[in-house]
């Protein structure tokens, strides 16, 4: 039967940094979510998106995990990456996360935002990124039960071939300047929405204001 599924809700674009704080007096740690709208998605941006995501958030070797958890002990877990929509021409977006102690919330946000707004550049990692992405794409195979769903999902996203056949040739000739260019175009200095669930008795809400306007949410209204 004809269907308009999947339906994608329009993503919000923010004019300035905005912090949404949801109080939980019993929270043993705070959960922090970062969001910034990108641009309309098409397969043409996928290779640079793959490369940026691997550099910025590629597991323990990624910039975010290395700087926030390994070097500064500011988080139990953290990531920051661009997500593609299920339909071509809808907005892709940046999605970040930190799970940390309540009393480290402000400092953890400050460190994350410093990486977002002034990303450290390590050009020597390009060969490593290229090798990892090629291997991941060339070995990516859908389960035999999900081949048809995988095929239909790619069509909705605008692909006319499997992603590896498009992305691998572009990755092979990509330079680190391309990764930096993607970052500068779609993330650096972009207005960010930050959602926090944490204990207000242990988080300095006044100090959060230097990262954006703080709006306190009411849990009964939020889930009404």
VENQUI-V414231 format. One record per pair of residues at least 24 apart in sequence whose ideal C-beta (glycine too) atoms are under 10 Angstrom apart, sorted by sequence separation. I is the first residue (numbers start at 1). GAP is how many residues later the second one is. D is the distance in whole Angstrom. If there is no record, write none. Layout:
I,GAP,D ; I,GAP,D
This chain:
11,24,8 ; 13,24,5 ; 56,24,6 ; 57,24,4 ; 74,24,7 ; 75,24,6 ; 76,24,7 ; 140,24,7 ; 11,25,10 ; 12,25,7 ; 13,25,10 ; 56,25,7 ; 57,25,9 ; 75,25,5 ; 76,25,8 ; 137,25,9 ; 139,25,9 ; 11,26,5 ; 53,26,9 ; 56,26,9 ; 74,26,6 ; 75,26,9 ; 137,26,6 ; 138,26,6 ; 10,27,10 ; 11,27,9 ; 53,27,9 ; 54,27,9 ; 73,27,9 ; 74,27,9 ; 137,27,4 ; 138,27,10 ; 52,28,10 ; 53,28,4 ; 73,28,10 ; 136,28,9 ; 137,28,9 ; 52,29,8 ; 53,29,6 ; 69,29,9 ; 75,29,8 ; 137,29,9 ; 52,30,7 ; 53,30,9 ; 68,30,7 ; 69,30,10 ; 74,30,6 ; 78,30,8 ; 134,30,8 ; 137,30,6 ; 138,30,7 ; 50,31,10 ; 69,31,9 ; 73,31,8 ; 74,31,9 ; 133,31,10 ; 136,31,10 ; 137,31,6 ; 49,32,9 ; 50,32,9 ; 64,32,7 ; 68,32,8 ; 72,32,9 ; 80,32,7 ; 49,33,5 ; 64,33,9 ; 74,33,6 ; 75,33,6 ; 78,33,9 ; 134,33,9 ; 135,33,10 ; 48,34,9 ; 49,34,9 ; 50,34,10 ; 64,34,9 ; 74,34,4 ; 78,34,7 ; 133,34,7 ; 134,34,6 ; 137,34,8 ; 49,35,7 ; 72,35,8 ; 73,35,10 ; 74,35,9 ; 80,35,7 ; 133,35,8 ; 46,36,10 ; 72,36,8 ; 74,36,9 ; 75,36,9 ; 80,36,7 ; 45,37,9 ; 74,37,6 ; 75,37,9 ; 78,37,10 ; 133,37,10 ; 134,37,6 ; 46,38,7 ; 56,38,9 ; 57,38,10 ; 74,38,8 ; 130,38,9 ; 133,38,5 ; 134,38,7 ; 45,39,8 ; 57,39,8 ; 68,39,10 ; 69,39,10 ; 72,39,6 ; 132,39,10 ; 133,39,10 ; 56,40,9 ; 57,40,10 ; 68,40,7 ; 71,40,9 ; 131,40,9 ; 41,41,9 ; 43,41,9 ; 53,41,10 ; 130,41,5 ; 133,41,9 ; 41,42,9 ; 42,42,10 ; 52,42,10 ; 129,42,8 ; 130,42,7 ; 32,43,9 ; 41,43,5 ; 49,43,7 ; 68,43,6 ; 130,43,9 ; 34,44,10 ; 36,44,10 ; 38,44,6 ; 41,44,5 ; 67,44,7 ; 68,44,6 ; 130,44,7 ; 34,45,10 ; 38,45,9 ; 40,45,9 ; 41,45,9 ; 43,45,8 ; 67,45,9 ; 126,45,10 ; 129,45,8 ; 130,45,10 ; 29,46,9 ; 31,46,10 ; 32,46,9 ; 34,46,7 ; 36,46,9 ; 38,46,9 ; 41,46,8 ; 42,46,6 ; 46,46,9 ; 130,46,10 ; 29,47,7 ; 38,47,9 ; 41,47,6 ; 42,47,7 ; 45,47,7 ; 64,47,9 ; 67,47,9 ; 68,47,8 ; 129,47,8 ; 35,48,10 ; 40,48,8 ; 41,48,7 ; 64,48,7 ; 67,48,6 ; 126,48,7 ; 40,49,5 ; 41,49,6 ; 66,49,10 ; 126,49,7 ; 127,49,10 ; 39,50,10 ; 40,50,7 ; 41,50,7 ; 42,50,9 ; 126,50,4 ; 129,50,8 ; 40,51,6 ; 41,51,4 ; 64,51,6 ; 125,51,8 ; 126,51,9 ; 39,52,7 ; 40,52,8 ; 41,52,9 ; 63,52,6 ; 64,52,9 ; 123,52,9 ; 124,52,8 ; 126,52,9 ; 38,53,6 ; 39,53,7 ; 67,53,8 ; 123,53,4 ; 126,53,8 ; 37,54,5 ; 38,54,4 ; 39,54,9 ; 66,54,10 ; 122,54,8 ; 123,54,8 ; 125,54,9 ; 37,55,8 ; 38,55,5 ; 121,55,7 ; 37,56,5 ; 38,56,6 ; 63,56,7 ; 121,56,10 ; 123,56,9 ; 36,57,7 ; 37,57,8 ; 63,57,7 ; 123,57,9 ; 35,58,6 ; 36,58,4 ; 63,58,10 ; 121,58,9 ; 35,59,7 ; 36,59,9 ; 56,59,8 ; 63,59,8 ; 121,59,6 ; 34,60,7 ; 35,60,6 ; 36,60,9 ; 56,60,9 ; 119,60,9 ; 34,61,7 ; 35,61,8 ; 119,61,8 ; 33,62,8 ; 34,62,3 ; 63,62,9 ; 121,62,9 ; 33,63,7 ; 34,63,7 ; 56,63,7 ; 32,64,8 ; 33,64,6 ; 34,64,8 ; 55,64,9 ; 61,64,8 ; 119,64,6 ; 32,65,7 ; 33,65,8 ; 119,65,9 ; 31,66,8 ; 32,66,4 ; 55,66,9 ; 87,66,10 ; 90,66,10 ; 31,67,8 ; 32,67,8 ; 52,67,9 ; 55,67,8 ; 58,67,9 ; 61,67,8 ; 86,67,7 ; 88,67,9 ; 90,67,9 ; 116,67,9 ; 30,68,8 ; 31,68,6 ; 32,68,7 ; 61,68,9 ; 88,68,7 ; 89,68,10 ; 119,68,8 ; 29,69,10 ; 30,69,8 ; 31,69,9 ; 87,69,5 ; 88,69,5 ; 89,69,8 ; 119,69,7 ; 29,70,6 ; 30,70,6 ; 55,70,6 ; 58,70,9 ; 86,70,6 ; 87,70,7 ; 88,70,3 ; 117,70,9 ; 118,70,8 ; 29,71,6 ; 30,71,7 ; 54,71,9 ; 55,71,9 ; 58,71,8 ; 61,71,9 ; 85,71,9 ; 86,71,7 ; 87,71,8 ; 88,71,9 ; 116,71,6 ; 117,71,6 ; 118,71,9 ; 29,72,6 ; 30,72,5 ; 85,72,8 ; 115,72,10 ; 116,72,7 ; 117,72,6 ; 28,73,8 ; 29,73,6 ; 30,73,9 ; 32,73,7 ; 55,73,9 ; 59,73,10 ; 84,73,7 ; 116,73,9 ; 117,73,9 ; 11,74,8 ; 28,74,8 ; 29,74,10 ; 30,74,8 ; 31,74,10 ; 54,74,9 ; 55,74,6 ; 58,74,7 ; 116,74,8 ; 27,75,7 ; 29,75,9 ; 30,75,5 ; 34,75,8 ; 51,75,8 ; 54,75,5 ; 58,75,9 ; 117,75,9 ; 29,76,9 ; 30,76,10 ; 32,76,7 ; 53,76,10 ; 54,76,9 ; 116,76,7 ; 8,77,6 ; 32,77,6 ; 52,77,9 ; 8,78,6 ; 13,78,8 ; 24,78,10 ; 30,78,8 ; 34,78,7 ; 51,78,6 ; 54,78,6 ; 6,79,9 ; 7,79,10 ; 8,79,6 ; 11,79,8 ; 12,79,10 ; 30,79,9 ; 34,79,8 ; 50,79,9 ; 51,79,8 ; 54,79,6 ; 113,79,7 ; 6,80,5 ; 7,80,9 ; 10,80,8 ; 11,80,5 ; 13,80,10 ; 32,80,8 ; 36,80,8 ; 53,80,9 ; 112,80,9 ; 5,81,10 ; 6,81,7 ; 8,81,10 ; 9,81,10 ; 10,81,8 ; 11,81,9 ; 12,81,10 ; 51,81,10 ; 113,81,9 ; 8,82,5 ; 11,82,6 ; 34,82,8 ; 50,82,10 ; 51,82,7 ; 54,82,9 ; 112,82,9 ; 8,83,9 ; 50,83,5 ; 109,83,10 ; 6,84,10 ; 21,84,10 ; 109,85,7 ; 47,86,8 ; 50,86,8 ; 50,87,8 ; 109,87,8 ; 19,90,8 ; 47,90,10 ; 106,90,10 ; 96,91,10 ; 105,91,7 ; 94,92,7 ; 93,93,9 ; 94,93,6 ; 105,93,6 ; 92,94,8 ; 102,94,10 ; 105,94,9 ; 103,95,10 ; 17,96,8 ; 94,96,8 ; 96,96,8 ; 98,96,10 ; 102,96,5 ; 103,96,9 ; 101,97,9 ; 102,97,5 ; 105,97,8 ; 106,97,7 ; 107,97,10 ; 110,97,9 ; 113,97,10 ; 94,98,8 ; 96,98,9 ; 97,98,10 ; 98,98,9 ; 100,98,9 ; 101,98,10 ; 102,98,9 ; 104,98,10 ; 105,98,5 ; 106,98,6 ; 109,98,9 ; 110,98,10 ; 113,98,6 ; 102,99,8 ; 103,99,5 ; 104,99,9 ; 105,99,8 ; 106,99,9 ; 109,99,7 ; 112,99,10 ; 113,99,9 ; 82,100,9 ; 102,100,4 ; 103,100,7 ; 105,100,10 ; 106,100,10 ; 107,100,9 ; 110,100,8 ; 82,101,10 ; 101,101,8 ; 102,101,5 ; 103,101,9 ; 106,101,5 ; 109,101,10 ; 110,101,7 ; 101,102,10 ; 102,102,10 ; 105,102,9 ; 106,102,6 ; 109,102,6 ; 105,103,8 ; 109,103,10 ; 82,104,7 ; 106,104,9 ; 82,105,8 ; 106,105,8 ; 80,107,9 ; 43,111,9 ; 46,111,9 ; 46,112,9 ; 46,113,9 ; 50,113,9 ; 43,114,7 ; 44,114,9 ; 42,115,8 ; 43,115,5 ; 41,116,7 ; 42,116,5 ; 43,116,5 ; 47,116,9 ; 51,116,9 ; 41,117,8 ; 42,117,10 ; 43,117,8 ; 46,117,6 ; 50,117,6 ; 54,117,10 ; 43,118,9 ; 49,118,9 ; 50,118,10 ; 47,119,7 ; 48,119,10 ; 51,119,9 ; 43,120,7 ; 46,120,7 ; 47,120,5 ; 50,120,9 ; 51,120,7 ; 46,121,6 ; 47,121,8 ; 50,121,7 ; 55,121,8 ; 44,122,9 ; 47,122,9 ; 48,122,8 ; 43,123,6 ; 47,123,4 ; 48,123,9 ; 51,123,6 ; 56,123,9 ; 43,124,8 ; 46,124,9 ; 47,124,6 ; 50,124,10 ; 51,124,10 ; 55,124,6 ; 47,125,10 ; 51,125,9 ; 54,125,9 ; 55,125,9 ; 44,126,9 ; 47,126,10 ; 48,126,7 ; 52,126,9 ; 53,126,10 ; 47,127,7 ; 51,127,7 ; 52,127,5 ; 55,127,10 ; 56,127,8 ; 51,128,5 ; 52,128,9 ; 55,128,9 ; 50,129,10 ; 52,129,10 ; 53,129,10 ; 48,130,6 ; 49,130,10 ; 52,130,5 ; 47,131,8 ; 48,131,7 ; 51,131,7 ; 52,131,6 ; 56,131,9 ; 48,132,10 ; 50,132,10 ; 51,132,10 ; 48,133,8 ; 49,133,7 ; 48,134,4 ; 52,134,8 ; 47,135,9 ; 48,135,9 ; 52,135,8 ; 45,137,8 ; 48,137,9 ; 49,137,9 ; 48,138,9 ; 45,140,9 ; 45,141,8 ; 39,146,8 ; 6,147,9 ; 38,147,9 ; 39,147,7 ; 8,148,10 ; 38,148,5 ; 37,149,9 ; 38,149,8 ; 6,150,8 ; 36,150,8 ; 5,151,10 ; 36,151,7 ; 38,152,8 ; 36,153,10 ; 37,153,8 ; 36,154,5 ; 37,154,9 ; 36,155,7 ; 37,155,10 ; 35,156,10 ; 36,156,5 ; 37,156,9 ; 35,157,7 ; 36,157,7 ; 34,158,6 ; 35,158,5 ; 36,158,10 ; 34,159,7 ; 35,159,8 ; 33,160,8 ; 34,160,6 ; 35,160,7 ; 33,161,7 ; 34,161,8 ; 32,162,7 ; 33,162,4 ; 32,163,7 ; 33,163,8 ; 31,164,8 ; 32,164,5 ; 33,164,9 ; 31,165,7 ; 32,165,8 ; 30,166,6 ; 31,166,5 ; 32,166,8 ; 30,167,7 ; 31,167,7 ; 29,168,9 ; 30,168,3 ; 27,169,10 ; 29,169,8 ; 30,169,7 ; 27,170,6 ; 28,170,10 ; 29,170,9 ; 27,171,5 ; 28,171,8 ; 24,172,10 ; 27,172,5 ; 30,172,8 ; 17,173,9 ; 18,173,8 ; 19,173,9 ; 20,173,7 ; 21,173,9 ; 22,173,7 ; 23,173,9 ; 24,173,6 ; 25,173,10 ; 26,173,7 ; 27,173,9 ; 29,173,10 ; 30,173,7 ; 17,174,6 ; 18,174,8 ; 19,174,8 ; 20,174,7 ; 21,174,8 ; 22,174,7 ; 23,174,8 ; 24,174,7 ; 25,174,6 ; 27,174,10 ; 28,174,10 ; 16,175,5 ; 17,175,5 ; 18,175,5 ; 19,175,5 ; 20,175,5 ; 21,175,5 ; 22,175,5 ; 23,175,7 ; 24,175,6 ; 25,175,7 ; 27,175,9 ; 14,176,9 ; 15,176,6 ; 16,176,9 ; 17,176,8 ; 18,176,7 ; 19,176,8 ; 20,176,7 ; 21,176,8 ; 22,176,8 ; 23,176,7 ; 24,176,8 ; 25,176,7 ; 27,176,9 ; 13,177,9 ; 14,177,4 ; 16,177,10 ; 17,177,7 ; 18,177,9 ; 19,177,7 ; 20,177,9 ; 21,177,8 ; 23,177,5 ; 25,177,10 ; 13,178,8 ; 14,178,7 ; 22,178,10 ; 23,178,9 ; 14,179,5 ; 21,179,7 ; 13,180,10 ; 23,180,9 ; 12,181,7 ; 21,182,8 ; 23,182,9 ; 21,184,7 ; 19,186,9 ; 21,187,7 ; 19,189,6 ; 19,190,8 ; 17,192,10 ; 19,192,6 ; 20,192,10 ; 17,193,10 ; 18,193,10 ; 19,193,5 ; 20,193,10 ; 21,193,6 ; 22,193,10 ; 23,193,7 ; 17,194,6 ; 18,194,5 ; 19,194,7 ; 20,194,8 ; 21,194,7 ; 22,194,8 ; 23,194,8 ; 17,195,3 ; 18,195,5 ; 19,195,5 ; 20,195,5 ; 21,195,5 ; 22,195,5 ; 23,195,9 ; 24,195,8 ; 16,196,7 ; 17,196,7 ; 18,196,8 ; 19,196,7 ; 20,196,8 ; 21,196,7 ; 22,196,8 ; 23,196,8 ; 16,197,7 ; 17,197,10 ; 18,197,7 ; 19,197,9 ; 20,197,6 ; 22,197,6 ; 14,198,9 ; 14,199,10 ; 22,200,7 ; 20,202,9
